[in-house]
Amino acid sequence: MGILNITPDSFSDGGHFLGRDAALRRAEQMIGEGADILDIGGESTRPGAQALPLDEELARVVPIVEALRGCGKPLSVDTYKPAVMQAVLAAGADMINDIWGFQLPGAIDAVKGADAALCVMHMLHDPKTMQDAPSYADVVAEVGAFLDARVAALREAGVARARIFLDPGYGFGKNLAHNLSLLKHLPALSRDGLPLLVGMSRKRMLGEITGRQTPVERRAASVAAALCAAERGAAIIRVHDVAETVDALKVWQAVRMAD
């Protein structure tokens, strides 16, 4: 899953692809590099981020979905706002990737009648406060319980099981120890075999491990994290560095399939 941030303030590439032409060029580049899915986001959810007004998010995201819906790859939209969900589904989106796990009023109603895939992510608190000393008694059990509850809510609303993906939410209300525990025990978070989406690309957790200060310096660490996630059963790996990750996964897969 290649990340397409149409934002001025995302932590790694904010402002790079804000214009329509730049965003479409970046999408074409990622497809050429081997991306299977494009994940389009109009609002930054980095730690400390402020909420974006609805009309601004719609103006950023909907035209890009409309322009890319014939690109031959599934389009995911990273949003938690029910009105945006409805608009992008009407525009041709194939997946909704919700950091709030479809908890906001109206979110489930906005998606339950569609055929699109739905990614349920765990986040502690909200982007403005989520990294203010996050605490868990047992992070794996608590994240798992949250995912169980959100899957149950979607299923009770009539959402088919085959539409649901799960994301532990690395860096969303977790410190380094929490993130590492969730990665080490990733298989335990696949509730009844539901597929897992993992996003660690260029995140601060990798900087804390490696000492690399800027997001762009964390490319190698991001590829290593992607391989760790794949080895532990991740079905979708959300990344900024598509070409490097695709190459690494090809090598990993070739070794796995060798006699």
Beta strands, then each sheet from edge to edge (+ up, - down):
strand 1: 2-5
strand 2: 38-41
strand 3: 75-78
strand 4: 95-98
strand 5: 117-121
strand 6: 164-167
strand 7: 197-198
strand 8: 236-237
sheet 1: 1+ 2+ 3+ 4+ 5+ 6+
sheet 2: 7+ 8+
end
